[in-house]
Amino acid sequence: MKAFVEIKIETGANIERIIQLLRSTEGVKEAFAVTGHTDIIASIEASDLKGIADIVTQKIHAIKGIEDTETMVCVED
């Protein structure tokens, strides 16, 4: 199962450090700084919806400097 996560970071947070941490996180396949209403887009993969939720709530939200996320689960591969 795949999902994309829009990530907003705290003002003054080091975006390069956060992207490096995301890229080294198990389940995170890619992470990029982007323009627009969010700061970072990450693609994640897990075997099921619970796995997706665990990556977001336990791993991504644990990274210092991350303020908020919005997850979009892919309905087709």
PQR file with spaces between the fields and no chain letter, atoms N, CA, C, O and H, PARSE charges and radii, in Angstrom:
ATOM       1  N    MET     1       0.848   -1.168    0.000 -0.4000 1.5000
ATOM       2  CA   MET     1       0.000    0.000    0.000 -0.0000 2.0000
ATOM       3  C    MET     1       0.897    1.236    0.000  0.5500 1.7000
ATOM       4  O    MET     1       1.907    1.287    0.702 -0.5500 1.4000
ATOM       5  N    LYS     2       0.511    2.228   -0.799 -0.4000 1.5000
ATOM       6  CA   LYS     2       1.294    3.459   -0.923 -0.0000 2.0000
ATOM       7  C    LYS     2       0.472    4.660   -0.468  0.5500 1.7000
ATOM       8  O    LYS     2      -0.758    4.651   -0.516 -0.5500 1.4000
ATOM       9  H    LYS     2      -0.309    2.186   -1.369  0.4000 1.0000
ATOM      10  N    ALA     3       1.187    5.692   -0.025 -0.4000 1.5000
ATOM      11  CA   ALA     3       0.535    6.939    0.360 -0.0000 2.0000
ATOM      12  C    ALA     3       1.519    8.088    0.166  0.5500 1.7000
ATOM      13  O    ALA     3       2.735    7.897    0.145 -0.5500 1.4000
ATOM      14  H    ALA     3       2.186    5.699    0.014  0.4000 1.0000
ATOM      15  N    PHE     4       0.964    9.272    0.027 -0.4000 1.5000
ATOM      16  CA   PHE     4       1.758   10.493   -0.015 -0.0000 2.0000
ATOM      17  C    PHE     4       1.416   11.298    1.230  0.5500 1.7000
ATOM      18  O    PHE     4       0.260   11.366    1.646 -0.5500 1.4000
ATOM      19  H    PHE     4      -0.024    9.427    0.043  0.4000 1.0000
ATOM      20  N    VAL     5       2.441   11.907    1.816 -0.4000 1.5000
ATOM      21  CA   VAL     5       2.249   12.685    3.034 -0.0000 2.0000
ATOM      22  C    VAL     5       2.726   14.111    2.783  0.5500 1.7000
ATOM      23  O    VAL     5       3.889   14.340    2.449 -0.5500 1.4000
ATOM      24  H    VAL     5       3.380   11.853    1.478  0.4000 1.0000
ATOM      25  N    GLU     6       1.812   15.065    2.949 -0.4000 1.5000
ATOM      26  CA   GLU     6       2.172   16.483    2.910 -0.0000 2.0000
ATOM      27  C    GLU     6       2.613   16.854    4.315  0.5500 1.7000
ATOM      28  O    GLU     6       1.913   16.571    5.287 -0.5500 1.4000
ATOM      29  H    GLU     6       0.868   14.879    3.220  0.4000 1.0000
ATOM      30  N    ILE     7       3.767   17.485    4.421 -0.4000 1.5000
ATOM      31  CA   ILE     7       4.341   17.788    5.728 -0.0000 2.0000
ATOM      32  C    ILE     7       4.605   19.284    5.842  0.5500 1.7000
ATOM      33  O    ILE     7       5.273   19.877    4.995 -0.5500 1.4000
ATOM      34  H    ILE     7       4.336   17.715    3.631  0.4000 1.0000
ATOM      35  N    LYS     8       4.069   19.883    6.900 -0.4000 1.5000
ATOM      36  CA   LYS     8       4.366   21.279    7.218 -0.0000 2.0000
ATOM      37  C    LYS     8       5.361   21.276    8.368  0.5500 1.7000
ATOM      38  O    LYS     8       5.221   20.512    9.324 -0.5500 1.4000
ATOM      39  H    LYS     8       3.526   19.402    7.588  0.4000 1.0000
ATOM      40  N    ILE     9       6.372   22.142    8.265 -0.4000 1.5000
ATOM      41  CA   ILE     9       7.375   22.202    9.325 -0.0000 2.0000
ATOM      42  C    ILE     9       7.230   23.501   10.114  0.5500 1.7000
ATOM      43  O    ILE     9       6.640   24.474    9.645 -0.5500 1.4000
ATOM      44  H    ILE     9       6.485   22.762    7.488  0.4000 1.0000
ATOM      45  N    GLU    10       7.785   23.487   11.323 -0.4000 1.5000
ATOM      46  CA   GLU    10       7.740   24.662   12.185 -0.0000 2.0000
ATOM      47  C    GLU    10       8.591   25.781   11.595  0.5500 1.7000
ATOM      48  O    GLU    10       9.599   25.521   10.937 -0.5500 1.4000
ATOM      49  H    GLU    10       8.264   22.697   11.705  0.4000 1.0000
ATOM      50  N    THR    11       8.191   27.008   11.829 -0.4000 1.5000
ATOM      51  CA   THR    11       8.972   28.161   11.387 -0.0000 2.0000
ATOM      52  C    THR    11      10.371   28.076   11.982  0.5500 1.7000
ATOM      53  O    THR    11      10.538   27.879   13.185 -0.5500 1.4000
ATOM      54  H    THR    11       7.372   27.219   12.364  0.4000 1.0000
ATOM      55  N    GLY    12      11.367   28.226   11.127 -0.4000 1.5000
ATOM      56  CA   GLY    12      12.752   28.181   11.573 -0.0000 2.0000
ATOM      57  C    GLY    12      13.361   26.791   11.616  0.5500 1.7000
ATOM      58  O    GLY    12      14.556   26.648   11.877 -0.5500 1.4000
ATOM      59  H    GLY    12      11.232   28.385   10.149  0.4000 1.0000
ATOM      60  N    ALA    13      12.555   25.760   11.363 -0.4000 1.5000
ATOM      61  CA   ALA    13      13.080   24.390   11.371 -0.0000 2.0000
ATOM      62  C    ALA    13      14.001   24.184   10.169  0.5500 1.7000
ATOM      63  O    ALA    13      13.819   24.812    9.126 -0.5500 1.4000
ATOM      64  H    ALA    13      11.584   25.876   11.152  0.4000 1.0000
ATOM      65  N    ASN    14      14.972   23.317   10.317 -0.4000 1.5000
ATOM      66  CA   ASN    14      15.948   23.031    9.266 -0.0000 2.0000
ATOM      67  C    ASN    14      15.367   21.995    8.299  0.5500 1.7000
ATOM      68  O    ASN    14      15.371   20.799    8.588 -0.5500 1.4000
ATOM      69  H    ASN    14      15.120   22.806   11.164  0.4000 1.0000
ATOM      70  N    ILE    15      14.873   22.457    7.162 -0.4000 1.5000
ATOM      71  CA   ILE    15      14.194   21.572    6.217 -0.0000 2.0000
ATOM      72  C    ILE    15      15.124   20.494    5.663  0.5500 1.7000
ATOM      73  O    ILE    15      14.698   19.359    5.448 -0.5500 1.4000
ATOM      74  H    ILE    15      14.869   23.429    6.927  0.4000 1.0000
ATOM      75  N    GLU    16      16.387   20.842    5.430 -0.4000 1.5000
ATOM      76  CA   GLU    16      17.331   19.850    4.899 -0.0000 2.0000
ATOM      77  C    GLU    16      17.534   18.702    5.888  0.5500 1.7000
ATOM      78  O    GLU    16      17.587   17.540    5.487 -0.5500 1.4000
ATOM      79  H    GLU    16      16.733   21.764    5.604  0.4000 1.0000
ATOM      80  N    ARG    17      17.646   19.023    7.172 -0.4000 1.5000
ATOM      81  CA   ARG    17      17.813   18.002    8.209 -0.0000 2.0000
ATOM      82  C    ARG    17      16.575   17.114    8.286  0.5500 1.7000
ATOM      83  O    ARG    17      16.686   15.894    8.402 -0.5500 1.4000
ATOM      84  H    ARG    17      17.602   19.967    7.499  0.4000 1.0000
ATOM      85  N    ILE    18      15.409   17.724    8.221 -0.4000 1.5000
ATOM      86  CA   ILE    18      14.164   16.958    8.292 -0.0000 2.0000
ATOM      87  C    ILE    18      14.050   16.023    7.096  0.5500 1.7000
ATOM      88  O    ILE    18      13.661   14.866    7.257 -0.5500 1.4000
ATOM      89  H    ILE    18      15.319   18.716    8.126  0.4000 1.0000
ATOM      90  N    ILE    19      14.379   16.502    5.903 -0.4000 1.5000
ATOM      91  CA   ILE    19      14.322   15.648    4.710 -0.0000 2.0000
ATOM      92  C    ILE    19      15.298   14.484    4.843  0.5500 1.7000
ATOM      93  O    ILE    19      14.955   13.356    4.489 -0.5500 1.4000
ATOM      94  H    ILE    19      14.695   17.442    5.773  0.4000 1.0000
ATOM      95  N    GLN    20      16.496   14.732    5.342 -0.4000 1.5000
ATOM      96  CA   GLN    20      17.465   13.642    5.543 -0.0000 2.0000
ATOM      97  C    GLN    20      16.922   12.604    6.519  0.5500 1.7000
ATOM      98  O    GLN    20      17.050   11.401    6.287 -0.5500 1.4000
ATOM      99  H    GLN    20      16.775   15.649    5.629  0.4000 1.0000
ATOM     100  N    LEU    21      16.320   13.066    7.604 -0.4000 1.5000
ATOM     101  CA   LEU    21      15.743   12.142    8.584 -0.0000 2.0000
ATOM     102  C    LEU    21      14.586   11.351    7.982  0.5500 1.7000
ATOM     103  O    LEU    21      14.462   10.150    8.220 -0.5500 1.4000
ATOM     104  H    LEU    21      16.216   14.043    7.793  0.4000 1.0000
ATOM     105  N    LEU    22      13.744   12.020    7.207 -0.4000 1.5000
ATOM     106  CA   LEU    22      12.636   11.320    6.554 -0.0000 2.0000
ATOM     107  C    LEU    22      13.159   10.239    5.615  0.5500 1.7000
ATOM     108  O    LEU    22      12.669    9.109    5.629 -0.5500 1.4000
ATOM     109  H    LEU    22      13.845   12.996    7.013  0.4000 1.0000
ATOM     110  N    ARG    23      14.150   10.584    4.802 -0.4000 1.5000
ATOM     111  CA   ARG    23      14.693    9.625    3.829 -0.0000 2.0000
ATOM     112  C    ARG    23      15.334    8.414    4.497  0.5500 1.7000
ATOM     113  O    ARG    23      15.431    7.350    3.885 -0.5500 1.4000
ATOM     114  H    ARG    23      14.548   11.501    4.791  0.4000 1.0000
ATOM     115  N    SER    24      15.768    8.563    5.737 -0.4000 1.5000
ATOM     116  CA   SER    24      16.375    7.433    6.451 -0.0000 2.0000
ATOM     117  C    SER    24      15.368    6.679    7.326  0.5500 1.7000
ATOM     118  O    SER    24      15.737    5.741    8.033 -0.5500 1.4000
ATOM     119  H    SER    24      15.690    9.427    6.234  0.4000 1.0000
ATOM     120  N    THR    25      14.107    7.088    7.275 -0.4000 1.5000
ATOM     121  CA   THR    25      13.059    6.454    8.071 -0.0000 2.0000
ATOM     122  C    THR    25      12.500    5.240    7.343  0.5500 1.7000
ATOM     123  O    THR    25      12.168    5.315    6.160 -0.5500 1.4000
ATOM     124  H    THR    25      13.808    7.849    6.700  0.4000 1.0000
ATOM     125  N    GLU    26      12.398    4.128    8.052 -0.4000 1.5000
ATOM     126  CA   GLU    26      11.841    2.907    7.463 -0.0000 2.0000
ATOM     127  C    GLU    26      10.409    3.163    6.988  0.5500 1.7000
ATOM     128  O    GLU    26       9.588    3.699    7.732 -0.5500 1.4000
ATOM     129  H    GLU    26      12.668    4.067    9.013  0.4000 1.0000
ATOM     130  N    GLY    27      10.121    2.781    5.760 -0.4000 1.5000
ATOM     131  CA   GLY    27       8.796    2.973    5.179 -0.0000 2.0000
ATOM     132  C    GLY    27       8.684    4.207    4.307  0.5500 1.7000
ATOM     133  O    GLY    27       7.788    4.294    3.467 -0.5500 1.4000
ATOM     134  H    GLY    27      10.788    2.345    5.156  0.4000 1.0000
ATOM     135  N    VAL    28       9.588    5.168    4.495 -0.4000 1.5000
ATOM     136  CA   VAL    28       9.594    6.372    3.660 -0.0000 2.0000
ATOM     137  C    VAL    28      10.455    6.083    2.438  0.5500 1.7000
ATOM     138  O    VAL    28      11.635    5.756    2.563 -0.5500 1.4000
ATOM     139  H    VAL    28      10.316    5.097    5.177  0.4000 1.0000
ATOM     140  N    LYS    29       9.859    6.207    1.260 -0.4000 1.5000
ATOM     141  CA   LYS    29      10.570    5.899    0.015 -0.0000 2.0000
ATOM     142  C    LYS    29      11.245    7.119   -0.592  0.5500 1.7000
ATOM     143  O    LYS    29      12.347    7.012   -1.131 -0.5500 1.4000
ATOM     144  H    LYS    29       8.900    6.473    1.159  0.4000 1.0000
ATOM     145  N    GLU    30      10.593    8.288   -0.509 -0.4000 1.5000
ATOM     146  CA   GLU    30      11.128    9.530   -1.070 -0.0000 2.0000
ATOM     147  C    GLU    30      10.627   10.697   -0.232  0.5500 1.7000
ATOM     148  O    GLU    30       9.578   10.612    0.406 -0.5500 1.4000
ATOM     149  H    GLU    30       9.698    8.375   -0.071  0.4000 1.0000
ATOM     150  N    ALA    31      11.385   11.786   -0.240 -0.4000 1.5000
ATOM     151  CA   ALA    31      10.956   13.020    0.419 -0.0000 2.0000
ATOM     152  C    ALA    31      11.595   14.194   -0.311  0.5500 1.7000
ATOM     153  O    ALA    31      12.790   14.185   -0.604 -0.5500 1.4000
ATOM     154  H    ALA    31      12.238   11.856   -0.758  0.4000 1.0000
ATOM     155  N    PHE    32      10.775   15.208   -0.600 -0.4000 1.5000
ATOM     156  CA   PHE    32      11.240   16.363   -1.366 -0.0000 2.0000
ATOM     157  C    PHE    32      10.673   17.653   -0.790  0.5500 1.7000
ATOM     158  O    PHE    32       9.525   17.688   -0.348 -0.5500 1.4000
ATOM     159  H    PHE    32       9.804   15.215   -0.361  0.4000 1.0000
ATOM     160  N    ALA    33      11.479   18.716   -0.795 -0.4000 1.5000
ATOM     161  CA   ALA    33      10.985   20.052   -0.490 -0.0000 2.0000
ATOM     162  C    ALA    33      10.176   20.522   -1.690  0.5500 1.7000
ATOM     163  O    ALA    33      10.573   20.304   -2.835 -0.5500 1.4000
ATOM     164  H    ALA    33      12.412   18.688   -1.155  0.4000 1.0000
ATOM     165  N    VAL    34       9.041   21.168   -1.431 -0.4000 1.5000
ATOM     166  CA   VAL    34       8.167   21.628   -2.510 -0.0000 2.0000
ATOM     167  C    VAL    34       7.682   23.050   -2.228  0.5500 1.7000
ATOM     168  O    VAL    34       7.786   23.555   -1.110 -0.5500 1.4000
ATOM     169  H    VAL    34       8.719   21.346   -0.502  0.4000 1.0000
ATOM     170  N    THR    35       7.153   23.674   -3.273 -0.4000 1.5000
ATOM     171  CA   THR    35       6.519   24.976   -3.107 -0.0000 2.0000
ATOM     172  C    THR    35       5.027   24.758   -2.925  0.5500 1.7000
ATOM     173  O    THR    35       4.505   23.685   -3.227 -0.5500 1.4000
ATOM     174  H    THR    35       7.068   23.263   -4.181  0.4000 1.0000
ATOM     175  N    GLY    36       4.346   25.781   -2.432 -0.4000 1.5000
ATOM     176  CA   GLY    36       2.904   25.681   -2.261 -0.0000 2.0000
ATOM     177  C    GLY    36       2.512   25.717   -0.797  0.5500 1.7000
ATOM     178  O    GLY    36       3.228   26.273    0.035 -0.5500 1.4000
ATOM     179  H    GLY    36       4.771   26.653   -2.188  0.4000 1.0000
ATOM     180  N    HIS    37       1.371   25.121   -0.488 -0.4000 1.5000
ATOM     181  CA   HIS    37       0.818   25.203    0.864 -0.0000 2.0000
ATOM     182  C    HIS    37       1.484   24.259    1.862  0.5500 1.7000
ATOM     183  O    HIS    37       1.187   24.315    3.056 -0.5500 1.4000
ATOM     184  H    HIS    37       0.789   24.669   -1.164  0.4000 1.0000
ATOM     185  N    THR    38       2.369   23.401    1.393 -0.4000 1.5000
ATOM     186  CA   THR    38       3.091   22.481    2.269 -0.0000 2.0000
ATOM     187  C    THR    38       4.589   22.628    2.021  0.5500 1.7000
ATOM     188  O    THR    38       4.996   23.215    1.018 -0.5500 1.4000
ATOM     189  H    THR    38       2.610   23.355    0.424  0.4000 1.0000
ATOM     190  N    ASP    39       5.401   22.105    2.915 -0.4000 1.5000
ATOM     191  CA   ASP    39       6.850   22.272    2.800 -0.0000 2.0000
ATOM     192  C    ASP    39       7.549   21.060    2.197  0.5500 1.7000
ATOM     193  O    ASP    39       8.525   21.200    1.461 -0.5500 1.4000
ATOM     194  H    ASP    39       5.070   21.627    3.729  0.4000 1.0000
ATOM     195  N    ILE    40       7.042   19.867    2.513 -0.4000 1.5000
ATOM     196  CA   ILE    40       7.669   18.617    2.088 -0.0000 2.0000
ATOM     197  C    ILE    40       6.587   17.647    1.637  0.5500 1.7000
ATOM     198  O    ILE    40       5.506   17.591    2.224 -0.5500 1.4000
ATOM     199  H    ILE    40       6.248   19.753    3.111  0.4000 1.0000
ATOM     200  N    ILE    41       6.886   16.886    0.593 -0.4000 1.5000
ATOM     201  CA   ILE    41       6.041   15.761    0.183 -0.0000 2.0000
ATOM     202  C    ILE    41       6.878   14.503    0.352  0.5500 1.7000
ATOM     203  O    ILE    41       8.021   14.440   -0.100 -0.5500 1.4000
ATOM     204  H    ILE    41       7.764   16.931    0.116  0.4000 1.0000
ATOM     205  N    ALA    42       6.297   13.501    1.010 -0.4000 1.5000
ATOM     206  CA   ALA    42       6.977   12.218    1.173 -0.0000 2.0000
ATOM     207  C    ALA    42       6.091   11.110    0.627  0.5500 1.7000
ATOM     208  O    ALA    42       4.869   11.156    0.771 -0.5500 1.4000
ATOM     209  H    ALA    42       5.368   13.552    1.377  0.4000 1.0000
ATOM     210  N    SER    43       6.705   10.117    0.001 -0.4000 1.5000
ATOM     211  CA   SER    43       5.961    8.917   -0.389 -0.0000 2.0000
ATOM     212  C    SER    43       6.346    7.822    0.589  0.5500 1.7000
ATOM     213  O    SER    43       7.515    7.656    0.937 -0.5500 1.4000
ATOM     214  H    SER    43       7.697   10.080   -0.116  0.4000 1.0000
ATOM     215  N    ILE    44       5.332    7.075    1.028 -0.4000 1.5000
ATOM     216  CA   ILE    44       5.567    6.013    1.996 -0.0000 2.0000
ATOM     217  C    ILE    44       4.898    4.733    1.518  0.5500 1.7000
ATOM     218  O    ILE    44       3.961    4.769    0.720 -0.5500 1.4000
ATOM     219  H    ILE    44       4.382    7.209    0.745  0.4000 1.0000
ATOM     220  N    GLU    45       5.389    3.600    2.015 -0.4000 1.5000
ATOM     221  CA   GLU    45       4.819    2.300    1.668 -0.0000 2.0000
ATOM     222  C    GLU    45       4.766    1.422    2.905  0.5500 1.7000
ATOM     223  O    GLU    45       5.668    1.436    3.742 -0.5500 1.4000
ATOM     224  H    GLU    45       6.150    3.571    2.663  0.4000 1.0000
ATOM     225  N    ALA    46       3.679    0.652    2.999 -0.4000 1.5000
ATOM     226  CA   ALA    46       3.507   -0.328    4.071 -0.0000 2.0000
ATOM     227  C    ALA    46       2.609   -1.436    3.542  0.5500 1.7000
ATOM     228  O    ALA    46       2.018   -1.307    2.470 -0.5500 1.4000
ATOM     229  H    ALA    46       2.946    0.640    2.319  0.4000 1.0000
ATOM     230  N    SER    47       2.510   -2.513    4.288 -0.4000 1.5000
ATOM     231  CA   SER    47       1.719   -3.660    3.827 -0.0000 2.0000
ATOM     232  C    SER    47       0.218   -3.435    3.954  0.5500 1.7000
ATOM     233  O    SER    47      -0.565   -4.068    3.246 -0.5500 1.4000
ATOM     234  H    SER    47       2.990   -2.618    5.159  0.4000 1.0000
ATOM     235  N    ASP    48      -0.191   -2.532    4.857 -0.4000 1.5000
ATOM     236  CA   ASP    48      -1.619   -2.287    5.050 -0.0000 2.0000
ATOM     237  C    ASP    48      -1.839   -0.880    5.611  0.5500 1.7000
ATOM     238  O    ASP    48      -0.885   -0.139    5.846 -0.5500 1.4000
ATOM     239  H    ASP    48       0.445   -2.018    5.432  0.4000 1.0000
ATOM     240  N    LEU    49      -3.102   -0.525    5.819 -0.4000 1.5000
ATOM     241  CA   LEU    49      -3.450    0.815    6.293 -0.0000 2.0000
ATOM     242  C    LEU    49      -2.892    1.082    7.686  0.5500 1.7000
ATOM     243  O    LEU    49      -2.454    2.196    7.973 -0.5500 1.4000
ATOM     244  H    LEU    49      -3.878   -1.127    5.628  0.4000 1.0000
ATOM     245  N    LYS    50      -2.903    0.082    8.545 -0.4000 1.5000
ATOM     246  CA   LYS    50      -2.331    0.254    9.882 -0.0000 2.0000
ATOM     247  C    LYS    50      -0.841    0.581    9.783  0.5500 1.7000
ATOM     248  O    LYS    50      -0.339    1.412   10.539 -0.5500 1.4000
ATOM     249  H    LYS    50      -3.258   -0.823    8.312  0.4000 1.0000
ATOM     250  N    GLY    51      -0.141   -0.061    8.866 -0.4000 1.5000
ATOM     251  CA   GLY    51       1.274    0.229    8.663 -0.0000 2.0000
ATOM     252  C    GLY    51       1.505    1.660    8.213  0.5500 1.7000
ATOM     253  O    GLY    51       2.441    2.319    8.667 -0.5500 1.4000
ATOM     254  H    GLY    51      -0.550   -0.736    8.252  0.4000 1.0000
ATOM     255  N    ILE    52       0.643    2.142    7.312 -0.4000 1.5000
ATOM     256  CA   ILE    52       0.715    3.544    6.867 -0.0000 2.0000
ATOM     257  C    ILE    52       0.516    4.470    8.064  0.5500 1.7000
ATOM     258  O    ILE    52       1.284    5.411    8.266 -0.5500 1.4000
ATOM     259  H    ILE    52      -0.117    1.606    6.944  0.4000 1.0000
ATOM     260  N    ALA    53      -0.516    4.198    8.851 -0.4000 1.5000
ATOM     261  CA   ALA    53      -0.804    5.023   10.030 -0.0000 2.0000
ATOM     262  C    ALA    53       0.358    5.008   11.014  0.5500 1.7000
ATOM     263  O    ALA    53       0.690    6.043   11.592 -0.5500 1.4000
ATOM     264  H    ALA    53      -1.140    3.434    8.686  0.4000 1.0000
ATOM     265  N    ASP    54       0.980    3.850   11.213 -0.4000 1.5000
ATOM     266  CA   ASP    54       2.114    3.751   12.136 -0.0000 2.0000
ATOM     267  C    ASP    54       3.303    4.580   11.663  0.5500 1.7000
ATOM     268  O    ASP    54       3.956    5.245   12.466 -0.5500 1.4000
ATOM     269  H    ASP    54       0.710    3.009   10.743  0.4000 1.0000
ATOM     270  N    ILE    55       3.584    4.541   10.366 -0.4000 1.5000
ATOM     271  CA   ILE    55       4.691    5.341    9.833 -0.0000 2.0000
ATOM     272  C    ILE    55       4.447    6.822   10.106  0.5500 1.7000
ATOM     273  O    ILE    55       5.346    7.538   10.546 -0.5500 1.4000
ATOM     274  H    ILE    55       3.053    4.001    9.714  0.4000 1.0000
ATOM     275  N    VAL    56       3.227    7.270    9.842 -0.4000 1.5000
ATOM     276  CA   VAL    56       2.916    8.695   10.012 -0.0000 2.0000
ATOM     277  C    VAL    56       2.900    9.091   11.486  0.5500 1.7000
ATOM     278  O    VAL    56       3.546   10.064   11.877 -0.5500 1.4000
ATOM     279  H    VAL    56       2.497    6.688    9.484  0.4000 1.0000
ATOM     280  N    THR    57       2.168    8.342   12.299 -0.4000 1.5000
ATOM     281  CA   THR    57       1.977    8.766   13.691 -0.0000 2.0000
ATOM     282  C    THR    57       3.168    8.477   14.588  0.5500 1.7000
ATOM     283  O    THR    57       3.453    9.251   15.503 -0.5500 1.4000
ATOM     284  H    THR    57       1.644    7.551   11.981  0.4000 1.0000
ATOM     285  N    GLN    58       3.867    7.378   14.342 -0.4000 1.5000
ATOM     286  CA   GLN    58       4.955    6.995   15.243 -0.0000 2.0000
ATOM     287  C    GLN    58       6.331    7.407   14.744  0.5500 1.7000
ATOM     288  O    GLN    58       7.228    7.654   15.550 -0.5500 1.4000
ATOM     289  H    GLN    58       3.635    6.750   13.599  0.4000 1.0000
ATOM     290  N    LYS    59       6.516    7.486   13.434 -0.4000 1.5000
ATOM     291  CA   LYS    59       7.844    7.792   12.905 -0.0000 2.0000
ATOM     292  C    LYS    59       7.950    9.228   12.398  0.5500 1.7000
ATOM     293  O    LYS    59       8.842    9.969   12.812 -0.5500 1.4000
ATOM     294  H    LYS    59       5.788    7.285   12.779  0.4000 1.0000
ATOM     295  N    ILE    60       7.046    9.623   11.508 -0.4000 1.5000
ATOM     296  CA   ILE    60       7.139   10.971   10.934 -0.0000 2.0000
ATOM     297  C    ILE    60       6.859   12.033   11.991  0.5500 1.7000
ATOM     298  O    ILE    60       7.608   13.003   12.106 -0.5500 1.4000
ATOM     299  H    ILE    60       6.321    9.021   11.172  0.4000 1.0000
ATOM     300  N    HIS    61       5.793   11.860   12.762 -0.4000 1.5000
ATOM     301  CA   HIS    61       5.467   12.862   13.783 -0.0000 2.0000
ATOM     302  C    HIS    61       6.492   12.917   14.909  0.5500 1.7000
ATOM     303  O    HIS    61       6.498   13.876   15.681 -0.5500 1.4000
ATOM     304  H    HIS    61       5.185   11.071   12.669  0.4000 1.0000
ATOM     305  N    ALA    62       7.354   11.917   15.021 -0.4000 1.5000
ATOM     306  CA   ALA    62       8.398   11.909   16.053 -0.0000 2.0000
ATOM     307  C    ALA    62       9.590   12.791   15.679  0.5500 1.7000
ATOM     308  O    ALA    62      10.442   13.071   16.522 -0.5500 1.4000
ATOM     309  H    ALA    62       7.349   11.138   14.394  0.4000 1.0000
ATOM     310  N    ILE    63       9.653   13.227   14.426 -0.4000 1.5000
ATOM     311  CA   ILE    63      10.781   14.044   13.974 -0.0000 2.0000
ATOM     312  C    ILE    63      10.592   15.488   14.442  0.5500 1.7000
ATOM     313  O    ILE    63       9.581   16.128   14.152 -0.5500 1.4000
ATOM     314  H    ILE    63       8.960   13.000   13.742  0.4000 1.0000
ATOM     315  N    LYS    64      11.585   15.975   15.167 -0.4000 1.5000
ATOM     316  CA   LYS    64      11.533   17.347   15.694 -0.0000 2.0000
ATOM     317  C    LYS    64      11.476   18.342   14.536  0.5500 1.7000
ATOM     318  O    LYS    64      12.249   18.253   13.583 -0.5500 1.4000
ATOM     319  H    LYS    64      12.406   15.455   15.403  0.4000 1.0000
ATOM     320  N    GLY    65      10.549   19.289   14.640 -0.4000 1.5000
ATOM     321  CA   GLY    65      10.398   20.321   13.622 -0.0000 2.0000
ATOM     322  C    GLY    65       9.193   20.111   12.723  0.5500 1.7000
ATOM     323  O    GLY    65       8.806   21.014   11.981 -0.5500 1.4000
ATOM     324  H    GLY    65       9.921   19.362   15.415  0.4000 1.0000
ATOM     325  N    ILE    66       8.598   18.927   12.782 -0.4000 1.5000
ATOM     326  CA   ILE    66       7.397   18.683   11.978 -0.0000 2.0000
ATOM     327  C    ILE    66       6.190   19.181   12.757  0.5500 1.7000
ATOM     328  O    ILE    66       5.968   18.800   13.907 -0.5500 1.4000
ATOM     329  H    ILE    66       8.913   18.194   13.385  0.4000 1.0000
ATOM     330  N    GLU    67       5.418   20.038   12.106 -0.4000 1.5000
ATOM     331  CA   GLU    67       4.276   20.680   12.747 -0.0000 2.0000
ATOM     332  C    GLU    67       2.962   19.958   12.460  0.5500 1.7000
ATOM     333  O    GLU    67       2.140   19.779   13.359 -0.5500 1.4000
ATOM     334  H    GLU    67       5.599   20.347   11.172  0.4000 1.0000
ATOM     335  N    ASP    68       2.764   19.541   11.203 -0.4000 1.5000
ATOM     336  CA   ASP    68       1.477   18.955   10.815 -0.0000 2.0000
ATOM     337  C    ASP    68       1.668   18.106    9.570  0.5500 1.7000
ATOM     338  O    ASP    68       2.593   18.332    8.790 -0.5500 1.4000
ATOM     339  H    ASP    68       3.432   19.687   10.473  0.4000 1.0000
ATOM     340  N    THR    69       0.789   17.129    9.388 -0.4000 1.5000
ATOM     341  CA   THR    69       0.823   16.297    8.187 -0.0000 2.0000
ATOM     342  C    THR    69      -0.584   16.070    7.667  0.5500 1.7000
ATOM     343  O    THR    69      -1.566   16.171    8.403 -0.5500 1.4000
ATOM     344  H    THR    69       0.038   16.946   10.022  0.4000 1.0000
ATOM     345  N    GLU    70      -0.655   15.761    6.386 -0.4000 1.5000
ATOM     346  CA   GLU    70      -1.899   15.289    5.778 -0.0000 2.0000
ATOM     347  C    GLU    70      -1.524   14.122    4.873  0.5500 1.7000
ATOM     348  O    GLU    70      -0.645   14.239    4.019 -0.5500 1.4000
ATOM     349  H    GLU    70       0.143   15.679    5.789  0.4000 1.0000
ATOM     350  N    THR    71      -2.204   12.994    5.071 -0.4000 1.5000
ATOM     351  CA   THR    71      -1.871   11.770    4.349 -0.0000 2.0000
ATOM     352  C    THR    71      -2.932   11.462    3.308  0.5500 1.7000
ATOM     353  O    THR    71      -4.129   11.508    3.590 -0.5500 1.4000
ATOM     354  H    THR    71      -2.918   12.899    5.764  0.4000 1.0000
ATOM     355  N    MET    72      -2.479   11.145    2.100 -0.4000 1.5000
ATOM     356  CA   MET    72      -3.363   10.751    1.004 -0.0000 2.0000
ATOM     357  C    MET    72      -2.984    9.339    0.589  0.5500 1.7000
ATOM     358  O    MET    72      -1.912    9.115    0.027 -0.5500 1.4000
ATOM     359  H    MET    72      -1.506   11.107    1.871  0.4000 1.0000
ATOM     360  N    VAL    73      -3.870    8.385    0.869 -0.4000 1.5000
ATOM     361  CA   VAL    73      -3.611    6.984    0.550 -0.0000 2.0000
ATOM     362  C    VAL    73      -3.971    6.734   -0.910  0.5500 1.7000
ATOM     363  O    VAL    73      -5.029    7.156   -1.375 -0.5500 1.4000
ATOM     364  H    VAL    73      -4.741    8.567    1.325  0.4000 1.0000
ATOM     365  N    CYS    74      -3.091    6.049   -1.627 -0.4000 1.5000
ATOM     366  CA   CYS    74      -3.349    5.703   -3.025 -0.0000 2.0000
ATOM     367  C    CYS    74      -4.417    4.614   -3.084  0.5500 1.7000
ATOM     368  O    CYS    74      -4.348    3.627   -2.352 -0.5500 1.4000
ATOM     369  H    CYS    74      -2.231    5.706   -1.249  0.4000 1.0000
ATOM     370  N    VAL    75      -5.395    4.801   -3.951 -0.4000 1.5000
ATOM     371  CA   VAL    75      -6.459    3.807   -4.084 -0.0000 2.0000
ATOM     372  C    VAL    75      -6.156    2.800   -5.181  0.5500 1.7000
ATOM     373  O    VAL    75      -6.780    1.740   -5.239 -0.5500 1.4000
ATOM     374  H    VAL    75      -5.451    5.603   -4.545  0.4000 1.0000
ATOM     375  N    GLU    76      -5.204    3.119   -6.052 -0.4000 1.5000
ATOM     376  CA   GLU    76      -4.758    2.203   -7.101 -0.0000 2.0000
ATOM     377  C    GLU    76      -3.248    2.276   -7.188  0.5500 1.7000
ATOM     378  O    GLU    76      -2.641    3.308   -6.900 -0.5500 1.4000
ATOM     379  H    GLU    76      -4.696    3.979   -6.005  0.4000 1.0000
ATOM     380  N    ASP    77      -2.650    1.166   -7.589 -0.4000 1.5000
ATOM     381  CA   ASP    77      -1.199    1.125   -7.762 -0.0000 2.0000
ATOM     382  C    ASP    77      -0.805    1.496   -9.160  0.5500 1.7000
ATOM     383  O    ASP    77       0.383    1.513   -9.483 -0.5500 1.4000
ATOM     384  H    ASP    77      -3.142    0.328   -7.823  0.4000 1.0000
